[in-house]
Amino acid sequence: MKITLSKSQWELIGNKAGWMKKAQIISGDGFADGGERYTDEELDLMEKDEIQKIKLEIDRPKKIKDLCDLYVKIHPNASGYEMNTLWNDIGQMSTEQINEYIDKYAANWGKGENN
């Protein structure tokens, strides 16, 4: 069974449940718009939110693009070889397989595991 929610429905549920926060802008220096540096826990939470948004994406090409963008965000010095490997890994996968890949690998990209 598949349940489809609009973005506004998803945000409403998240706000009521307390796990949806208004996003703060992070500049290139890693500081929040209030001027204080984000903690590692806050950055990890934001990364997890991004991963969940990618998993919920229905449009497969956008899911692949967003996943590649997230990899570059987490690894700004990624080589062309790394990006090509990622593209080859996920480019031929079904949406379900991409979600499994996200659970197995992407959730650990920023932690030094499975990179």
C-alpha positions, 0 to 999 in steps of 0.5 A, spaced: 500 500 500 502 506 498 500 513 501 501 519 497 501 526 501 502 533 499 508 537 501 503 541 505 500 535 508 507 532 510 509 539 513 502 539 517 503 533 520 510 534 522 509 541 525 503 537 529 508 531 531 514 536 533 519 533 528 518 539 523 522 545 524 523 551 520 529 551 516 535 556 518 540 558 512 547 555 513 552 559 510 558 557 507 562 558 514 557 553 517 554 558 521 546 559 522 543 565 520 543 567 528 550 567 528 551 561 532 555 555 529 550 549 528 552 543 533 554 536 530 547 534 532 543 539 529 547 538 522 546 531 523 539 532 524 538 536 518 542 531 514 537 526 516 531 530 514 534 531 507 535 524 506 528 523 508 525 528 503 529 524 498 526 518 500 519 521 499 521 524 492 516 520 487 520 523 481 525 518 480 530 523 476 529 528 481 531 523 487 537 521 483 539 528 482 537 530 489 541 524 492 547 526 488 547 533 490 547 531 497 553 527 496 556 533 493 554 537 499 557 532 504 563 531 500 564 538 497 571 535 494 568 529 491 572 527 485 569 526 478 571 518 479 567 518 486 561 522 482 561 517 476 561 511 481 555 514 485 551 515 478 553 508 476 551 505 482 544 508 482 543 510 475 540 503 473 536 502 480 528 502 481 526 507 486 525 502 491 532 500 490 534 507 491 531 507 497 534 501 500 541 504 497 539 510 501 538 506 508 544 502 507 549 507 505 547 515 504 545 515 511 552 514 513 556 518 508 557 524 513 560 519 518 566 516 515 562 509 514 561 506 507 564 512 503 
